[in-house]
Amino acid sequence: MSPTAKITAPVYLLPFATRPACPPPDLRVTVYTGCVPAAALGTIGRYELIEKIAVGGMAEIYRARVRGEHGFERQVAIKRILPHLAEDADFVAMFIDEAKLTAHLSHPKIVQVYELDAEGADLFIAMEFVDGVDLLTLVRQCRAEGLALPQPIAVHIVHEVLDALDYAHRASTANGAPLNIVHRDVSPGNVLLSRQGHVKLADFGIARAARRRYETQTGTLKGKYGYMSPEQVIGAPIDHRSDVFAAGVVLAELLMMRRLFTGPGDLDVLLMVRDVQLDRLDRYGAAIPPPLRALLDRALQRDPADRFATAGAFRDALGDWLFASGQRVTRRDVAAFMADLDRSESEKMRAALLAGEPVADEIAEVATLSGPATRARKLEAEQQARVGRELFRTTPGLEDADDSPSDDGIPIVFDDAPSAPVPKRAPTQLPEPGDAPDSLGTFDRTSPLRVLYRIGHHRLDGLLVVERGDAVKEAYFADGQPLFVRSNVLSERFGEYLVAQGAITADQLRRALALLPHFGGRLGDTLVGLRLMRPLDAFRQLTAQVRAKLVDVCTWTDGRYRWYAGRENPWPALPLHLNTFEILGAGAAATPDRAVSAWAARALDRRPRRARATPSRLDAFGLGERIAYVHAALDGATTVRDLIARFNERDRLDVLRLLRLLVEVDLAAL
């Protein structure tokens, strides 16, 4: 193979004997199978560049050395920011901030960052050089050899990763202020194994800085969705327990030697992560001992509150399992396993070279942890997408496009059961004229906030139909949480919503609708397949769109409602896991000034008294600390007029919104 030949693959895909070792590059890179002579690379700062290892979406990676007095020499890894990002002031500022943050981390199981520097327009980081392999490549090499990673070694590796995470999560500044570090990218490619068997976690902070920009602007995160936590997928706030979930994913994959969350498309993977679908773990994890599976199940809980509270707790539980099972694993065991695998890989590589067989084909064959069925589905989906993209590119008119997907206002939704047709009507579930509701009323007497609160508080199942003028919405609930909202309001259809949000243009929507048949009839998949939207953005937009339909209802001051208990949702739609109480908080905050003022006029001389409420109950509305402050101030002696007088004039309407919400959800009485 020519020294200048290139293979598009992760850098650590090359066998030990033929590839340079370094910290992992960013996401997908171009691997140089031979090194560029040092003389051609020159220097950067005080570092002599020895060889270029990889080029990624963010940076170039080099092996380098620094020399000092009396023959001192140390090898380092240099990550140099790519020129087009070096010109982006916002990105550079984030990168610098995160490099400073990482400098606080000094731990033997974390790749050390030595310095951040610049030479001219080149911004670069010097970091610890790890002579070894990343975990993803180790698993691929095992699969190529038909070997399983021994369970004790798999558990030990994740134990060490969790030790690094526990340190980082608890890290603080010199003044004792918590840094609140969340890695956000715990994945096999960021776990490095040295030839001596040391386990090191890479890209603390750096991945976080990149993600802030690239999660919203590019598709650089493709392939990383399977290591996100459910709360990351839906765009909710995250903390250290997100890393605990990701570590659980990594452990599950090491024990199965397969991907935990995988599917033909990125939207499929996002759905699996959000719902924590562990079917593959059930199918391929039969050899996992029940006590170890119990630890995995706890780490992989959808609700962060149900996971291990800290990375340290997960680490200790794995350590206890190793002890209880009579297993003692050290770095020497890891090093010995890697050396055996290295010898096998080297012999196989030499045999292939002597036989004149192309090494790149062998590498490509093991370039995925997904099984053949998944790879086939991915290939079929991508072929369909290519056809659709070509039509989109070469057919500017598409005059036959119909932006009205059905005759009765059914919105186009993502569908996690692609083979299920969208029914026109389901008469056994939908109310017909004359069907008697279990309860009904008008919003001038019972506010939408109170109606929705009763459904959520009593965890009701059924159908809520709301009407105002010509607008009709049907919201299906299970266990008090909304499953699906159907609306006849044109602006609330998914496509029109995306146009209103500026996510796509009206012309792109029109043309995408014409190509729905090439993407299973689903608008979300169509927009992603045409590369008009990133999967994560499309997914979050859908959740926001359905949520917005109910938030809008919360702001109504007139109209009517009907409740049909026990009615199940007949429409095919992906479960959104929306939270009724958070929707109530958002709806209260969105109530128009005029409606708030009208309510306050009737309540100014009342003396509201708070009802007992736990902090978690108040937190459920997602309105921060102020709602707790207002709740605590309701002593039964202070009038509403005197209460709002304590606040600046610009804040008084917001205080009244909070007070109105507390009254409507029975946490205060006037």
N, C-alpha and C positions, 0 to 999 in steps of 0.2 A: 504494500500500500504506500502511495506517495506520502512524504512527510507533510505535504500541504493539503492532502485530501481532507474533506470536511464531512461530518455526520451531524445532522440536526437531531439532538438528543440531550438529555441531562448530562452534565459533565462527568458524573461518577459512573456512567454506564460502562465505561471502558474497564477491562480487567486490571487487577492490581499491577500486573507485570508490564502493562503497556501504557497506562495512563498516569499523568501527573496527579498528585494529591493536593487538595486544598479545601478550604471551606466552600460550601456549596454556592453556586452562583444563583442569581435571581431567576427562578422559574425556568423557562425553556431557553436554551442557549445554543450557540454553535460551538461544537467541540473541535479543538485542533488536535488531531491524532499524532502530530509531531510537534516539536517545540520550535518556536521562532528563535534564531540565534540571539544570544544576549547582546552581541554587538549591534544588532539591528534595532534593539529595543531602547537602549540608552538608560537614562535615569529619570526619576521623578522625586523631587525633594532630595533627601539624603539617601534614597534607596536606589540600588542598582537592580533593574528589572532583568530577571533571569529568563523567564518564559511566560508567554501568554497562555493562560489555562482555558479561559472561557470568555464569551461575550453574552451578556444577558440583556433583559429589557431595561435595566437601570444602569449597569456598569460593566466594565471590563475587569476581569480577575487576572492577576499576575502572581507568580512566585517571584519573590525578590529577596535581596539581602542588604543588610546594613553593616558597614565595617567601622571599627573603632581603633583606638590605640592598642598597641602591643598585640596585634593579630586578632583582636576581638571581631567576631562575626556572628550574626544571627539571621536565620531565614524568617521571613514574614510573608504574609499574603497582603497584596495591595488591591483594594477595590477602588477603581477610578470611575467617577461619574461620567456617563456618556455626554458628549458635547451638547446635544440638543437639550439635555436636562440641566446642564451647567448654566444655560442661558435663562432658565426658568427661576425667577427670583423666589417665588413661593415655595417651589420644591426645594431649592437650596436652603432656604430658611428652615423648613421642616427637617431636612436631612441633618443640618447642623444641630438643631435642638435635640434630635433623637440621639445623635452621636454623643452629645454632652451627657444625656441621660444614661447611655450605655457605659460611659466612663465610670459611673458609680458602682458598676458591677465587677467584683473581683472574686471569682469562685473557680475552683479547679474543674468544674463541670460545665463552665460557660466559656465559649471562645472569647478570648480577651481582645478588646479594642485598645490599641496602644496610643494612637493619636489621629486627629483629624487635621489635615493640612491642605494647603493649596499651593500650586506652582503656576503662576500666570492664571489662565482661566480653568486649569485642571484642579478640581476638588477631589481629594482622595482620602481614604482611610487605610491606615496600617493596622493589621490585626494579626493575631496568633496564627501561625501556619501549622495545620494539623496534617501530619503524614499518615493518611489512611483512606477511608472510604465513607461515604454517607450510607445511612441505613437503607434507603431505597435501593441502592445498588446492591447491597448485601442480600436483600430479599430477592432481587431479580437474579442474582448469581445462584442463589440457592434453588430457585425455581428452574433455572436453566440446567442445573445439575440433578434435578429431581430430588432435592433434599428439603427437609423441613428444618426450620430454625428450632433447635431444642427449646422446649418450654422454659426451663430455668434460665437460659440465656436471654430469651425474649423478655421475661419478667424482670431480670436484672437490668437490662438496658433501659426499660421504661422506669424502673425504680431510680436509676441514676438521673434520667431526664426530670423526673418529679422532684428530685433533690435540688436540681438547678432551678426549677420553677419556684419551689418553695422559698429558696433564698431570694430570688428576684422579686417575688410578690411581697416579701417582707422588707425589702431594701428601703433605706431612708437616706436623706441627706446628712451632711455632717452635723446639722443642727437638729437632727431627729425627725424632720418632717417626712412623712411617708411619700415615696415616689409613685405609688399606685401603678406599678408597671404591669402590663398585660402583654404577653408575647404576641398573641393573635395569629401566629403562623407555626404552631407546633405540628410538624409533619415530618415524614421520614427523610425528606431531602434536607432538613435543617438539623438532623441529628448526625453527628460525626463520630466515627469510631477510629481511633488511632491504631497503628499496627501493634502498639503495646497493650491494646484492649481498653484504653480510656474512652469514656463516653462524654461527649461535649455537645452542648446545645448552642446553635449558631443563630446569628441575625436577630438578637435582641434589639428592639428599638428601631433598627434599620428597616426591618420588614414593616414595622408599624408606621414609620414615616412614609414609606413608599405606598402603603395601603391607603393612607388618608387621601392621597391624590388619585391613585389608580382605581380604587373601588368605585369612583364616580366618573372617571374620564376615559379609561381604556379597558381593554379586555385582558390585561396582563395577568389577572388572577385565574385565568382559565386553567383547570386542572387542580385547583386548590379548594374547590367547593366541598369536596368530600371530607375536609378536615376542619370545616367551620363548625361552630356550635349552633344549635337552633336559634338562640337569641341573636347571633350574628346574621343569620339568614334573613330574619324578619326585620333587622335594623333596630332592635331594641338595645338599650344600654347593656354593656358587658362589663364583667369584672374577672377576677382571677379564676373563677369557676368555669369560665369559657375555656381556659387552658387545660383545666382538669378533664373536661369533656374531650378535647382534642387528644390528650394523652391516652384516654380510654380508647379512642379510635385507633391510634397507632398500635396499642397493645393488642387489640382485637385483630388487626391486620397481620401482626407478627405471628399470632397464634393460628390464624387461618391460612396464612400465606396468600391471601387474596384481599382485594379491596372490600371494605365494609359497605360503603355507599357508592354504587356505580350504576350507570344506566346508559341508554343510547344517546341521551342529550343532557346538557347542563341543567335544564329545568327539572328533569327526572331526578338528578342527584340532589338538587336543592330541596325538592319535596321529600326525598328520603331522609335528608338530614333534619329538616324542620320537624318531621313527624317521628324521627328516630326509629325508622323502620329497620328492625334487626333480623329480618328474615334470613339474610345471608349468614349472619352469625349462628342462627339456629340450624341452618342447613349444613354449613361447613365447619362449625365449631363443636362437633360431637365429641371430639377428643379432649376438649377443655374440661378439667376436673370441676365438679359442681362448686366447690368453695371458691375457686378462681373465677368461674363464671359469675358467681354472686357479686364479686368485687367489680367485675366489668359492668354488670347491669347497673350497679350503683353509680359508677362513674358516668354512664351513658344515659342518665335520666334526662328527660326533656326539661323539667323544671330545675333550674340551678339549685334551688333550696333542697332538693332531694338528692343531690350529688354529695360526694365527699366535700366537707366544708372548706378544706384547703388541699393544696398539692401535697403538703406534708402528711396529712391524714391518709391520702391515697398511697403515698410512698410507704408509710409505716404498715399499712394493711398488706401491701405486696411483700414487704420484708417479713411480716409475720407468716404469710403463706409459705414463703420459701423455707423458713425455719420449721414450720409445722410439717412440711412435706419432706424434711430431711435433706434439703438442697442447699448447698453452699457454693455460691458463684462469685468468682473474683475476676479482676481484669485479665488474669492469666488464662482463665477459661475462654474468655472472649477472644483474646489474642490467638490462642491455639486453634479455635474454630476458624478464625479468619485465615490463619496460615494454611490450614488444611484446604480450605476453599480456594485460596490463592494458588496453591500447587495444582489443584485440579483444573482451575481456569487456565493457568499457564500452559499445562500440558495440552489442553484442548486447543488453545490458541496456536501453539506451535504446530500441532498436527494439522490444523486448518491452513496455516500459512505454507507448510511444506506441501500440502495437497493442492495449493493454489486456489482454495475456496475463499470467497469474499467474506471478510470478517464483518462488514457492515450489515450483511443480511442476517447473520447470527444475532447481532446486537438488536436489530429491529425486531426479531422474532420474540425477544423477551422484554420489549420496551414497554409493556403494560402488565399490570397485575390483574386486569380484568380477564374473565374467562372468554373462551371462543364465542359463546352465544352472545355475550354482551358486545364483543368486538364486531360481530356480524351485524348486530342491530345498529351500532354506531355507524358502521360503514354504509348501511342502507339509508339511514337517516341523513348522513352527510351527502350521499349521492342525490337524494331527493332535494336537499337544500341547494346543492350546486345547480341543479336544473332550475329551481326557483330563482336563484340569484341571477342566473344568465337571462332568464325571461325578464326579470326586473330591470336588468341593465340594458337589454336590447329592445324592450317594448315600452317606449315612453308613454304611449297613449293609454292602453288598457281601458278603452272607453266603456267596455262592458262591465266594469267594476260596479258592484252594488254595495253602498255603504249602509244598507239597512239589512242586517243579517237575518231577520225574521219578521213575520208580519204581526207579531204580538208583543214586540218590545223585549224579547229575551236578550240580555246582554251576552256578548261573546266572552267566554271565560276560559282560563286554562282548565284542562281536563286531565286528571291523573289516571283516567281509564280511557286511553285513546280509542279503543274499539267501541265505546259506548256512544250511541247516537243521541243527539239532543232531541228530546221529545217535544212535540208541539203542545200537548196537553196531557195531564195526568188526572182524569176526573175523579179518581178515587181519593186523591189527596187535596187537590185545589178546591177551595170553597166555590160552590155554585150559587147562583141567585136563589135565595130562599133558605140556604143553609143557616142555621141558627148559631151564632158565635156563643162561646162560653161567657164572654164579657164584652162590653162595648162602652164607648163614651166619647166625649168631645174634649179637645185639648184646651178649651177655654175654662173647663172645670177641673180637669185632671191633666197636669202637664206631661209632655212626653218624657221628661226626666223621671217622673214618678212611675209612669207605666213601665219604662225600661228597667228601672230599679227593682220593681216588684218581680219582674221576670228573672233578673240576675240574682236577686237576694234569695228567692225561693227556688232557684235552679229549675225553672220550668222548661218543659218541652212543648213545642207547638209552633203555630204560625201567627205572626202579628201582621195585620193589614192596616196600613195608615193611608189616609186620603186627605188631600188639600187641593181644592179646585179640581183641575184635570189630572193632577199628579197622584199616582197610586204606587205604593211600594209594598212588597211582600217580603217579610223577614222571617226566616226559619231559625228556630232556636233549639238547642239540645243542651240539657243540664245548665240552662240559663245563659249560654253563650251563643252568639250568632254564628250560624253555619253558612248562610247564603242570603243575599239580598237581591231581589228582582225588582226592577224599576221600569216604568214606562217613560221616564224623563230622558229625552234624547241625549242631553249633555252628560248623563250619568252612565252611558254605555262606555265600555272600556276604551274603545278606539277614540271616541270624542273626548274622553277624559284625558287621554295621553296627549292629544292635540292641544287641549286647553292648558295642560301643564308644560307645554313646550318640549315634550319628550320626542315627538315626531311631528312632521308637518301634515297638513290635510291631504296633500298630494301623495305623500308616502302612505298614509292610511288607505286612501282610495286604491292605490296600486297594490298594497299588501292584501287587501280584502279580495282582490281578483285572483290572488295566488294561494288562497287558503287551501284548495285541494292538494297542493304539493306538500302541505305540512299538517295533514291530518285534520284539516278544518278548524284548527285552533289559532286564534289571532296571536296569542302570546308566542307560540312556537314559530309562527310565521315571521313575526318581527325579529325574533332572535335568529332564525335561520337566514333571514335576509341581511343580518348584521346591522339592522337599524337600531337595535337595543341590545345591551348586555343582559344575559340571563338574570343576574342578581337584580339589576335595575327594573327589568320587566316584572319580576316576581314581587318586588317591594311596591311597585306602582299598583299592581293588582290589589294587594292587601290594602294599600292606602285608599284605592278607589272604592272598594266595598265598605271600608270603615267610614269614608266620607259620606256615603249615602245615609248611614245612621246618625252621624254627627249632625248632618243637615236636619234630620227629623227632630233632634233634640232642641233645635232653635225655633221650632214652630210654636206659635201662640194660638193658632186656630187650626181647624181640621177635626178629623175624627179617627177613631181606631176601633178595630175588632180583634178579639183574641180567640183562636181556635186551639184548644188544648189537645196535645197529642198528635197533631198533624206532622208528618215527617216530610223532609225535603225531597221532592221527586225529581229535582233537576240535577244533572251531572255537573258537579263543581268540586274543585279541590277544597278540602277543609282549610280554613284560614287561621284558626286558633285566635280569633279576636277576643278581646276582653271587654265584657259589658261595662264594667266599672271604669275602665280607662276611657271608653267611648263616652260615658256620662261626664267624666271630667273635661274631655275635649269639647263636648257639646255645651256644657255650662260656660266654658271659656269663650265659645264662639257666639253666645247669645247676643243679639244686636243691642246696642246702647238703649234704643227706644224701649225695647221690651224689659230690660233691666230697670230702667227709670220708672216705667209704669208699675212694675212689681214693688219697687221701693216706696213709691208714693203711698201705697196701702200699708206699708210696714214700718215707716219711720218712727212712729211713736210706740211701737211694740217693744217688749223686753225679752229678747230671745234667750232661751236656756238650752244649754248643750245636753245631749244624751251621752251616755257612756260609750266610748269608742276606743279601741286599741289603736296604737300607731299604725299597725299594718293595715287596718281597715281604712284609715285616712290615706295611707300611701297608695292604696289600690286605685285611687282616682288619677294618679300621675300628675298631681298639681304642685308637687314640691312641699316646702316647709310652711308656706303661708297659710294653707288650709288648716294646718294644725294650730297655727297661731290664732287664726280667727275663731276656730272651734273652742280653744281654751279661753277666749275672751267673752264667751257667751255665758254670763253668770246669772242671768235672770233678773238683774237689777239695772243693767245698762241698756238704754234704748238704742235702736238701730241708728238714730240720728247722732247720738253721742259716740257710738262706736266708730262710725265712718269719719267723724271729726278728728279722730286720732291720726288719720292718714293724710298724705298730700292729696290735693284735689285730683291730680291725674291718676291716683291709685284707687279712688273711692268706688268707681264703677266696678273695678276688678274685685274689690272686697265684697261688694254687693252680689256679684256673680257667685262668689264662694259661699256667702251666706244663703243665697237662694238654693244652691245645690244642697247644702247641709240640711235645709228645711225639707226639701223634696225627697231626700233619701232617709228621712227620719233620724238624722243625727243631731237635729236641733228642733225646738218647738217655739213658735211665736206666741 
